[in-house]
Amino acid sequence: MSGGDLDEVWKALSDNTRRSILDLLRHGPRTTTQIVEAFPHLSRFGVMKHMEVLREAGLIHTREESRQRINSLNVVPIRQIYERWVGRFEELWASHLLRIKEDAEAKAASDAVHRRGTLQSRTARWLRLESFPDQDKAEPPLLGNFAPVSGELVEGGDQRRA
């Protein structure tokens, strides 16, 4: 199919009703009457006109069986569009997406290490009592009945040792 033929396919695909007809045919062949009945907001003539555009673009095949016309989807033009427009850029986009994924994972790992390091340093400061505001006093504050520096139990709760 040449570029001009693909133009007809693009034109046919540009209309929402025609895309809906193709979606209907994706589930299997349908008679013209079944397709018309699926679009009650359109006249039979309107649906037939849409189907003619799809037929001219090669997107549907129509065959006659006794008094009925059976319509089926032809995916070849859609595949040709895919190969022409999507296939060429697939590798490019895949490599970009892979790079984004790797960058995001590296950032997440870096953030986790940073958070872990921050937590460890905060814990160490707390254990060394660096985070207490009255740290410059000779005696460290008590936490409940426990003096963190000496590890001894003290009566009277949060009081200084005498």
MILUMVEX-722800 format. One line per field, with one value per residue: residue number from 1; residue in three letters; chain; x, y, z of N, C-alpha, C, O in turn. Coordinates in Angstrom, 1 decimal. Layout:
kolba = NUM; ...
sero = ala; ...
vomi = A; ...
n.c1 = X; ...
n.c2 = Y; ...
n.c3 = Z; ...
ca.c1 = X; ...
ca.c2 = Y; ...
ca.c3 = Z; ...
c.c1 = X; ...
c.c2 = Y; ...
c.c3 = Z; ...
o.c1 = X; ...
o.c2 = Y; ...
o.c3 = Z; ...
end
This chain:
kolba = 1; 2; 3; 4; 5; 6; 7; 8; 9; 10; 11; 12; 13; 14; 15; 16; 17; 18; 19; 20; 21; 22; 23; 24; 25; 26; 27; 28; 29; 30; 31; 32; 33; 34; 35; 36; 37; 38; 39; 40; 41; 42; 43; 44; 45; 46; 47; 48; 49; 50; 51; 52; 53; 54; 55; 56; 57; 58; 59; 60; 61; 62; 63; 64; 65; 66; 67; 68; 69; 70; 71; 72; 73; 74; 75; 76; 77; 78; 79; 80; 81; 82; 83; 84; 85; 86; 87; 88; 89; 90; 91; 92; 93; 94; 95; 96; 97; 98; 99; 100; 101; 102; 103; 104; 105; 106; 107; 108; 109; 110; 111; 112; 113; 114; 115; 116; 117; 118; 119; 120; 121; 122; 123; 124; 125; 126; 127; 128; 129; 130; 131; 132; 133; 134; 135; 136; 137; 138; 139; 140; 141; 142; 143; 144; 145; 146; 147; 148; 149; 150; 151; 152; 153; 154; 155; 156; 157; 158; 159; 160; 161; 162
sero = met; ser; gly; gly; asp; leu; asp; glu; val; trp; lys; ala; leu; ser; asp; asn; thr; arg; arg; ser; ile; leu; asp; leu; leu; arg; his; gly; pro; arg; thr; thr; thr; gln; ile; val; glu; ala; phe; pro; his; leu; ser; arg; phe; gly; val; met; lys; his; met; glu; val; leu; arg; glu; ala; gly; leu; ile; his; thr; arg; glu; glu; ser; arg; gln; arg; ile; asn; ser; leu; asn; val; val; pro; ile; arg; gln; ile; tyr; glu; arg; trp; val; gly; arg; phe; glu; glu; leu; trp; ala; ser; his; leu; leu; arg; ile; lys; glu; asp; ala; glu; ala; lys; ala; ala; ser; asp; ala; val; his; arg; arg; gly; thr; leu; gln; ser; arg; thr; ala; arg; trp; leu; arg; leu; glu; ser; phe; pro; asp; gln; asp; lys; ala; glu; pro; pro; leu; leu; gly; asn; phe; ala; pro; val; ser; gly; glu; leu; val; glu; gly; gly; asp; gln; arg; arg; ala
vomi = A; A; A; A; A; A; A; A; A; A; A; A; A; A; A; A; A; A; A; A; A; A; A; A; A; A; A; A; A; A; A; A; A; A; A; A; A; A; A; A; A; A; A; A; A; A; A; A; A; A; A; A; A; A; A; A; A; A; A; A; A; A; A; A; A; A; A; A; A; A; A; A; A; A; A; A; A; A; A; A; A; A; A; A; A; A; A; A; A; A; A; A; A; A; A; A; A; A; A; A; A; A; A; A; A; A; A; A; A; A; A; A; A; A; A; A; A; A; A; A; A; A; A; A; A; A; A; A; A; A; A; A; A; A; A; A; A; A; A; A; A; A; A; A; A; A; A; A; A; A; A; A; A; A; A; A; A; A; A; A; A; A
n.c1 = 0.9; 0.7; 1.8; -0.3; -2.5; -2.5; -3.2; -5.9; -6.7; -6.0; -7.8; -10.2; -10.0; -10.2; -12.7; -15.0; -17.3; -16.8; -14.5; -15.8; -17.4; -15.5; -14.5; -16.7; -16.7; -14.4; -15.0; -16.0; -17.5; -20.2; -23.6; -24.8; -27.2; -27.1; -25.0; -26.0; -28.1; -26.7; -26.1; -28.3; -28.8; -28.1; -29.0; -29.9; -28.8; -26.7; -25.0; -24.3; -22.9; -20.7; -19.6; -19.0; -16.8; -15.0; -14.8; -13.6; -11.2; -10.1; -10.5; -12.6; -14.1; -16.6; -19.0; -21.4; -24.0; -26.5; -29.3; -28.1; -25.5; -22.4; -20.1; -16.7; -13.7; -10.7; -7.5; -5.1; -4.4; -4.3; -2.3; -0.2; -0.1; 0.7; 3.3; 4.5; 4.4; 4.4; 6.1; 8.6; 9.3; 9.3; 11.6; 13.1; 11.4; 11.2; 13.9; 14.1; 12.1; 13.2; 15.5; 14.4; 13.1; 15.4; 16.7; 14.8; 14.7; 17.3; 17.3; 15.4; 16.7; 18.9; 17.6; 16.5; 18.9; 19.8; 17.7; 17.9; 20.5; 20.1; 18.3; 19.9; 21.9; 20.4; 19.5; 21.9; 22.7; 20.7; 21.1; 23.6; 22.8; 22.8; 20.7; 19.3; 18.1; 19.2; 21.8; 24.3; 24.6; 26.1; 25.0; 23.3; 19.9; 17.2; 15.4; 12.4; 12.6; 15.2; 18.6; 20.3; 23.1; 24.5; 23.0; 21.6; 18.9; 16.7; 15.1; 12.0; 11.4; 11.6; 14.0; 17.0; 20.1; 21.4
n.c2 = -1.2; 2.2; 5.5; 7.3; 5.6; 5.0; 7.4; 7.4; 5.5; 6.7; 8.9; 7.5; 6.4; 8.7; 9.4; 9.1; 7.5; 5.7; 4.4; 3.2; 1.4; -0.3; -1.3; -2.8; -4.7; -6.0; -7.9; -9.9; -11.0; -9.1; -8.6; -6.1; -5.0; -5.6; -4.0; -1.4; -1.4; -1.2; 1.4; 3.4; 6.1; 7.1; 7.3; 4.7; 5.2; 7.0; 5.3; 3.4; 5.1; 5.7; 3.1; 2.7; 4.5; 3.2; 0.8; 1.6; 2.4; 0.1; -1.2; -2.7; -5.7; -6.8; -9.3; -11.1; -13.1; -15.0; -13.1; -11.3; -9.0; -9.6; -8.2; -7.8; -7.3; -5.9; -6.2; -5.6; -2.9; -1.4; -2.7; -2.0; 0.7; 0.7; -0.5; 1.4; 3.8; 3.4; 1.2; 2.2; 4.0; 2.6; 1.3; 3.6; 4.9; 2.8; 2.7; 5.2; 5.0; 3.0; 4.2; 6.2; 4.6; 3.4; 5.7; 6.5; 4.4; 4.4; 6.9; 6.4; 4.4; 5.9; 7.9; 6.2; 5.3; 7.7; 8.4; 6.3; 6.8; 9.3; 8.7; 7.0; 8.7; 10.6; 8.9; 8.2; 10.8; 11.3; 9.3; 10.1; 12.3; 14.7; 16.1; 17.3; 20.3; 21.3; 20.5; 21.5; 21.6; 20.2; 17.8; 15.2; 15.2; 13.3; 10.4; 9.6; 7.3; 6.7; 7.2; 8.0; 8.1; 7.0; 4.7; 4.0; 3.4; 5.8; 7.2; 9.1; 10.0; 12.4; 13.9; 15.6; 14.2; 14.3
n.c3 = 0.0; -0.9; 0.1; -0.6; -0.5; 2.2; 3.2; 2.7; 4.5; 6.9; 6.8; 6.9; 9.4; 10.9; 11.8; 14.5; 14.4; 12.3; 13.4; 15.5; 14.2; 13.1; 15.6; 16.3; 14.3; 14.9; 16.7; 15.2; 12.0; 10.7; 9.6; 7.4; 8.3; 11.0; 11.8; 11.2; 13.0; 15.4; 15.6; 16.4; 16.5; 14.0; 10.6; 8.3; 5.8; 6.5; 8.0; 6.0; 4.3; 5.9; 6.0; 3.4; 3.0; 4.7; 3.3; 0.8; 1.8; 2.3; 4.7; 5.5; 4.4; 2.1; 1.6; -0.3; 0.8; 0.0; 0.5; 2.1; 3.1; 4.2; 6.4; 7.2; 9.2; 7.9; 8.7; 7.6; 6.5; 8.8; 10.1; 8.4; 8.8; 11.4; 11.2; 9.6; 11.1; 13.9; 14.4; 13.5; 15.4; 17.7; 18.8; 19.5; 21.4; 23.3; 24.2; 25.4; 27.4; 28.9; 29.8; 31.4; 33.3; 34.5; 35.5; 37.4; 39.1; 40.1; 41.4; 43.3; 44.8; 45.7; 47.2; 49.2; 50.4; 51.4; 53.1; 54.9; 55.9; 57.0; 59.0; 60.6; 61.4; 62.8; 64.9; 66.0; 66.9; 68.7; 70.6; 71.5; 72.7; 71.4; 70.3; 72.3; 73.7; 76.1; 76.2; 76.8; 79.5; 82.4; 83.4; 81.7; 80.4; 81.9; 80.8; 81.4; 83.8; 83.4; 82.9; 80.1; 79.6; 81.8; 82.3; 84.5; 86.7; 88.0; 90.8; 90.9; 88.3; 85.7; 86.6; 87.7; 88.6; 92.0
ca.c1 = 0.0; 1.5; 1.5; -1.6; -3.5; -2.5; -4.0; -7.3; -6.9; -6.0; -9.1; -11.3; -9.9; -10.3; -14.0; -15.3; -18.3; -16.1; -13.7; -16.8; -17.8; -14.3; -14.5; -17.8; -16.3; -13.3; -15.5; -16.4; -18.2; -21.6; -24.4; -25.0; -28.3; -26.6; -24.1; -27.0; -28.9; -25.8; -26.0; -29.7; -28.8; -27.8; -29.9; -29.3; -28.0; -25.5; -24.1; -23.9; -21.9; -19.4; -19.1; -18.4; -15.5; -14.1; -14.5; -12.7; -9.9; -9.7; -10.6; -13.6; -14.5; -18.0; -19.3; -22.9; -24.5; -27.9; -29.8; -27.4; -24.1; -21.6; -18.9; -15.6; -12.6; -9.4; -6.6; -3.9; -4.1; -4.0; -0.9; 0.7; 0.1; 1.6; 4.7; 5.1; 4.4; 4.7; 7.3; 9.9; 9.6; 9.1; 12.9; 13.5; 10.6; 11.6; 15.1; 13.8; 11.4; 14.1; 16.4; 13.6; 13.0; 16.6; 16.9; 13.8; 15.1; 18.5; 16.9; 14.7; 17.7; 19.6; 16.7; 16.4; 20.1; 19.8; 16.8; 18.5; 21.6; 19.6; 17.7; 21.0; 22.6; 19.5; 19.5; 23.2; 22.7; 19.8; 21.8; 24.7; 22.1; 23.1; 19.5; 18.6; 18.4; 20.0; 23.0; 25.5; 24.7; 27.0; 24.3; 22.3; 18.5; 16.7; 14.3; 11.6; 13.4; 16.5; 19.6; 20.9; 24.5; 25.0; 22.2; 21.1; 17.5; 16.7; 13.8; 11.5; 11.0; 12.5; 14.7; 18.4; 20.8; 21.9
ca.c2 = 0.0; 3.4; 6.6; 7.8; 4.6; 5.1; 8.6; 7.0; 4.8; 7.8; 9.6; 6.6; 6.3; 10.0; 9.6; 8.3; 6.5; 4.6; 3.6; 2.3; 0.3; -1.2; -2.0; -3.8; -5.8; -6.7; -9.1; -10.9; -10.4; -8.7; -8.2; -4.7; -4.7; -5.7; -2.8; -0.3; -1.5; -0.8; 2.9; 3.8; 7.6; 7.4; 6.7; 3.5; 5.8; 7.5; 4.2; 2.9; 6.0; 5.4; 1.8; 2.9; 5.1; 2.1; -0.2; 2.2; 2.5; -1.3; -1.6; -3.8; -6.5; -7.2; -10.4; -11.4; -14.5; -15.0; -11.8; -10.5; -8.6; -9.8; -7.3; -8.2; -6.3; -6.2; -5.5; -5.3; -1.5; -1.0; -3.2; -1.2; 2.0; 0.4; -0.7; 2.7; 4.9; 3.0; 0.4; 2.9; 4.8; 1.7; 1.2; 4.9; 5.1; 1.8; 3.0; 6.4; 4.6; 2.2; 5.1; 6.8; 3.6; 3.2; 6.9; 6.5; 3.3; 4.9; 8.0; 5.8; 3.8; 7.0; 8.4; 5.2; 5.3; 9.0; 8.4; 5.4; 7.5; 10.4; 8.1; 6.5; 9.9; 11.1; 8.0; 8.4; 12.1; 11.2; 8.5; 10.9; 13.4; 15.9; 16.8; 17.9; 21.7; 21.7; 19.6; 22.1; 21.5; 19.1; 16.6; 15.0; 15.0; 11.9; 10.0; 8.8; 6.9; 6.1; 8.1; 7.3; 8.1; 6.0; 3.5; 3.7; 3.8; 6.9; 7.5; 10.4; 10.4; 13.2; 14.8; 15.6; 13.5; 15.3
ca.c3 = 0.0; -1.0; 1.0; -0.9; 0.0; 3.7; 3.4; 2.7; 5.7; 8.0; 6.7; 7.3; 10.9; 11.6; 12.3; 15.6; 14.0; 11.6; 14.4; 16.3; 13.3; 13.1; 16.9; 16.3; 13.4; 15.5; 17.4; 14.2; 10.9; 11.0; 8.5; 7.3; 9.2; 12.4; 12.0; 11.2; 14.3; 16.5; 15.6; 16.3; 16.3; 12.6; 9.6; 7.5; 4.7; 7.1; 8.3; 4.8; 3.8; 6.7; 5.6; 2.0; 3.2; 5.2; 2.2; -0.1; 2.4; 2.4; 6.1; 5.6; 3.2; 2.1; 0.6; -0.3; 1.1; -0.4; 0.4; 3.1; 2.9; 5.4; 6.5; 8.1; 9.3; 7.2; 9.6; 6.9; 6.4; 10.2; 10.4; 7.6; 9.5; 12.6; 10.8; 9.1; 12.0; 15.3; 14.4; 13.3; 16.6; 18.9; 19.5; 20.1; 22.6; 24.2; 24.8; 26.2; 28.5; 29.7; 30.5; 32.4; 34.4; 35.2; 36.3; 38.5; 40.1; 40.7; 42.3; 44.5; 45.6; 46.3; 48.3; 50.3; 51.2; 52.1; 54.3; 55.9; 56.5; 57.9; 60.2; 61.4; 62.0; 63.9; 66.0; 66.7; 67.7; 69.9; 71.6; 72.1; 73.3; 70.7; 69.9; 73.4; 73.8; 77.3; 76.1; 77.3; 80.9; 82.8; 83.5; 80.7; 80.9; 82.1; 80.0; 82.3; 85.0; 82.8; 82.5; 78.9; 79.6; 82.8; 82.2; 85.8; 87.0; 89.0; 91.3; 90.8; 87.0; 84.9; 87.6; 87.7; 89.7; 92.9
c.c1 = 0.9; 1.1; 0.1; -2.7; -3.6; -3.2; -5.5; -7.7; -7.0; -7.3; -10.2; -11.2; -10.1; -11.7; -14.4; -16.3; -17.7; -15.2; -14.6; -17.2; -16.7; -14.2; -15.6; -17.4; -15.1; -13.7; -16.0; -17.3; -19.7; -22.3; -24.5; -26.2; -27.9; -25.7; -25.0; -27.7; -28.0; -25.6; -27.4; -29.8; -28.5; -28.8; -29.1; -28.4; -26.7; -24.5; -23.5; -22.8; -20.6; -18.8; -18.4; -17.0; -14.5; -13.8; -13.5; -11.3; -9.3; -9.8; -11.6; -13.8; -16.0; -18.3; -20.8; -23.1; -26.0; -28.4; -29.1; -26.0; -23.4; -20.3; -17.9; -14.5; -11.4; -8.4; -5.3; -3.5; -3.7; -2.6; 0.1; 1.0; 1.0; 3.0; 5.3; 5.3; 4.8; 6.0; 8.6; 10.3; 9.7; 10.5; 13.3; 12.7; 11.0; 12.9; 15.0; 13.1; 12.3; 15.1; 15.7; 13.4; 14.2; 17.0; 16.0; 14.2; 16.4; 18.2; 16.2; 15.7; 18.5; 18.8; 16.6; 17.7; 20.2; 18.9; 17.4; 19.7; 21.2; 19.0; 18.8; 21.7; 21.7; 19.5; 20.8; 23.2; 21.8; 20.4; 22.9; 24.1; 22.4; 21.8; 18.8; 19.0; 19.3; 21.3; 24.2; 25.7; 25.5; 26.2; 23.3; 20.9; 18.2; 15.6; 13.5; 12.5; 14.8; 17.4; 20.4; 22.4; 25.0; 24.2; 21.6; 19.7; 17.6; 15.3; 13.3; 11.2; 12.1; 13.1; 16.2; 19.0; 21.4; 23.4
c.c2 = 1.2; 4.4; 7.2; 6.9; 4.7; 6.4; 8.3; 6.3; 5.8; 8.5; 8.8; 6.5; 7.6; 10.2; 8.6; 7.2; 5.3; 3.8; 2.7; 1.2; -0.8; -2.0; -3.1; -5.0; -6.6; -7.9; -10.2; -10.2; -10.1; -8.4; -6.7; -4.2; -4.7; -4.4; -1.5; -0.3; -1.1; 0.7; 3.5; 5.4; 8.0; 6.7; 5.5; 4.1; 6.3; 6.4; 3.6; 3.8; 5.8; 4.1; 1.9; 3.5; 4.0; 1.1; 0.3; 2.3; 1.1; -1.9; -2.6; -4.5; -6.9; -8.3; -10.6; -12.8; -14.4; -13.5; -10.8; -10.1; -8.8; -9.0; -7.8; -7.3; -6.8; -5.5; -5.1; -3.8; -0.9; -1.4; -2.4; 0.1; 1.8; 0.2; 0.6; 3.7; 4.5; 2.2; 1.1; 3.6; 3.9; 1.6; 2.4; 5.1; 4.1; 2.2; 4.2; 5.9; 3.8; 3.1; 5.8; 5.9; 3.5; 4.5; 6.9; 5.5; 3.8; 6.0; 7.4; 5.1; 4.8; 7.6; 7.5; 5.2; 6.6; 9.0; 7.5; 6.1; 8.6; 9.8; 7.6; 7.6; 10.5; 10.2; 8.1; 9.7; 11.9; 10.4; 9.2; 12.2; 14.7; 16.7; 17.4; 19.3; 22.0; 20.8; 20.2; 22.1; 20.2; 17.8; 16.4; 14.8; 13.5; 11.6; 9.1; 8.5; 6.3; 7.2; 7.5; 7.2; 7.0; 4.7; 3.1; 4.1; 4.8; 7.1; 8.9; 10.9; 11.3; 14.3; 14.6; 14.9; 14.6; 15.1
c.c3 = 0.0; 0.0; 0.7; -0.4; 1.5; 4.0; 3.5; 4.0; 6.9; 8.0; 7.2; 8.9; 11.6; 12.2; 13.4; 15.2; 13.3; 12.5; 15.2; 15.4; 13.2; 14.5; 16.9; 15.4; 14.0; 16.3; 16.5; 13.1; 11.3; 9.6; 8.5; 8.2; 10.6; 12.7; 12.1; 12.5; 15.5; 16.6; 15.4; 16.1; 14.9; 11.7; 8.9; 6.4; 5.3; 7.5; 7.1; 4.2; 4.5; 6.2; 4.2; 2.1; 3.8; 4.1; 1.2; 0.4; 2.6; 3.9; 6.4; 4.3; 3.3; 1.1; 0.8; -0.1; 1.0; -0.4; 1.4; 2.7; 4.3; 5.4; 7.5; 8.1; 8.6; 8.0; 8.9; 6.8; 7.8; 10.5; 9.6; 8.2; 10.7; 12.2; 10.3; 10.2; 13.4; 15.3; 14.3; 14.6; 17.9; 19.6; 20.2; 21.4; 23.7; 25.0; 25.8; 27.5; 29.5; 30.5; 31.6; 33.6; 35.2; 36.1; 37.5; 39.6; 40.8; 41.7; 43.5; 45.4; 46.4; 47.5; 49.5; 51.1; 52.0; 53.3; 55.3; 56.6; 57.4; 59.2; 61.1; 62.1; 63.1; 65.1; 66.8; 67.5; 68.9; 71.0; 72.2; 72.7; 72.7; 70.3; 71.0; 73.5; 75.0; 77.4; 76.8; 78.8; 81.3; 82.9; 82.4; 81.2; 81.1; 81.2; 80.8; 83.5; 84.6; 82.4; 81.3; 79.0; 80.6; 82.8; 83.5; 85.9; 88.1; 89.5; 91.1; 89.3; 86.3; 85.8; 87.3; 88.9; 90.7; 93.1
o.c1 = 1.8; 0.1; -0.6; -3.7; -4.7; -3.8; -6.2; -8.7; -7.8; -7.9; -11.1; -12.3; -10.3; -11.9; -14.2; -16.2; -18.0; -15.1; -14.2; -17.4; -17.0; -13.9; -15.3; -17.6; -14.8; -12.9; -16.5; -17.7; -20.2; -21.7; -24.3; -26.1; -28.3; -25.8; -24.9; -27.9; -28.5; -25.1; -27.7; -30.8; -28.6; -29.4; -27.9; -27.3; -25.6; -23.3; -22.3; -21.8; -19.5; -17.6; -17.5; -16.0; -13.4; -12.7; -12.6; -10.3; -8.2; -9.2; -11.6; -13.7; -16.5; -17.8; -21.5; -22.5; -26.7; -28.0; -29.5; -25.3; -23.8; -19.6; -18.3; -14.3; -11.1; -8.3; -4.4; -2.4; -2.8; -1.8; 1.2; 2.1; 1.9; 3.9; 6.5; 6.3; 5.6; 6.8; 9.6; 11.5; 10.0; 10.5; 13.9; 13.4; 11.0; 13.0; 15.6; 13.5; 12.2; 15.3; 16.2; 13.5; 14.2; 17.4; 16.5; 14.2; 16.5; 18.8; 16.5; 15.6; 18.9; 19.4; 16.6; 17.7; 20.7; 19.3; 17.3; 19.8; 21.7; 19.2; 18.7; 22.0; 22.2; 19.5; 20.8; 23.7; 22.2; 20.4; 23.2; 24.9; 22.4; 21.9; 17.8; 20.2; 20.1; 21.7; 25.1; 26.7; 25.7; 26.8; 22.5; 20.7; 18.8; 14.7; 13.8; 12.9; 15.5; 17.0; 21.1; 22.9; 25.9; 24.7; 21.1; 19.3; 18.3; 14.3; 14.1; 11.0; 13.3; 12.8; 16.7; 18.4; 21.9; 24.0
o.c2 = 1.3; 4.2; 7.5; 7.3; 4.6; 6.5; 8.9; 6.5; 5.7; 8.8; 9.3; 6.5; 7.5; 11.1; 7.4; 6.0; 4.2; 2.6; 1.6; 0.0; -2.0; -3.2; -4.2; -6.1; -7.7; -8.9; -11.2; -9.1; -10.8; -8.0; -6.0; -3.2; -3.8; -3.8; -0.7; 0.8; -0.7; 1.2; 4.0; 5.8; 9.2; 5.7; 5.4; 3.6; 6.2; 6.6; 3.3; 3.3; 5.8; 4.0; 1.2; 3.1; 3.9; 0.6; -0.4; 2.3; 0.9; -2.9; -3.3; -3.9; -7.1; -8.2; -10.4; -13.7; -13.8; -12.8; -9.7; -10.9; -8.2; -9.0; -8.3; -6.5; -8.0; -4.2; -4.5; -3.5; -0.1; -0.7; -2.2; 0.6; 2.6; 0.8; 0.8; 4.4; 5.2; 2.4; 0.7; 3.8; 4.3; 1.7; 2.4; 5.4; 4.4; 2.0; 4.3; 6.3; 3.9; 2.9; 6.0; 6.3; 3.4; 4.3; 7.3; 5.8; 3.6; 6.1; 7.9; 5.2; 4.6; 7.9; 8.0; 5.2; 6.6; 9.4; 7.8; 6.0; 8.8; 10.3; 7.7; 7.5; 10.9; 10.7; 8.2; 9.7; 12.4; 10.7; 9.0; 13.0; 15.8; 17.9; 18.1; 19.6; 23.0; 20.4; 19.5; 22.4; 19.3; 16.8; 17.3; 14.5; 12.6; 12.5; 7.9; 9.4; 5.6; 8.1; 6.5; 6.2; 6.2; 3.7; 2.0; 5.1; 4.7; 7.0; 9.8; 12.0; 11.0; 15.5; 13.6; 14.8; 15.6; 15.8
o.c3 = 0.8; 0.7; 1.7; 0.1; 2.1; 5.1; 4.4; 4.6; 7.8; 9.0; 7.9; 9.5; 12.9; 13.0; 13.2; 15.7; 13.5; 12.3; 15.5; 16.0; 13.3; 14.5; 17.4; 15.8; 13.6; 16.4; 16.9; 13.3; 12.2; 8.7; 9.5; 8.9; 11.4; 13.8; 13.0; 13.1; 16.5; 17.6; 14.3; 15.6; 14.6; 12.0; 9.0; 6.2; 4.7; 7.2; 7.0; 3.6; 3.9; 6.1; 4.0; 1.4; 3.3; 4.1; 0.8; -0.3; 3.0; 4.2; 7.4; 3.2; 4.4; 0.0; 1.8; -0.7; 1.8; -1.3; 1.6; 1.9; 5.3; 4.4; 8.6; 7.1; 8.6; 7.9; 9.5; 7.1; 7.9; 11.1; 10.1; 8.2; 11.0; 12.9; 10.5; 10.2; 14.1; 16.1; 14.9; 14.8; 19.0; 20.8; 21.3; 22.4; 24.9; 26.2; 26.8; 28.6; 30.7; 31.6; 32.7; 34.8; 36.4; 37.2; 38.6; 40.8; 42.0; 42.8; 44.7; 46.6; 47.5; 48.5; 50.6; 52.3; 53.1; 54.4; 56.5; 57.8; 58.5; 60.2; 62.4; 63.3; 64.1; 66.2; 68.0; 68.6; 70.0; 72.1; 73.4; 73.2; 73.3; 70.0; 70.8; 73.4; 74.9; 78.5; 77.2; 79.3; 80.5; 82.6; 82.1; 82.4; 80.5; 80.9; 81.0; 84.1; 85.3; 81.6; 81.6; 78.4; 80.2; 83.2; 83.7; 85.4; 89.1; 88.7; 91.0; 89.2; 86.4; 85.7; 86.8; 89.9; 90.2; 93.9
end
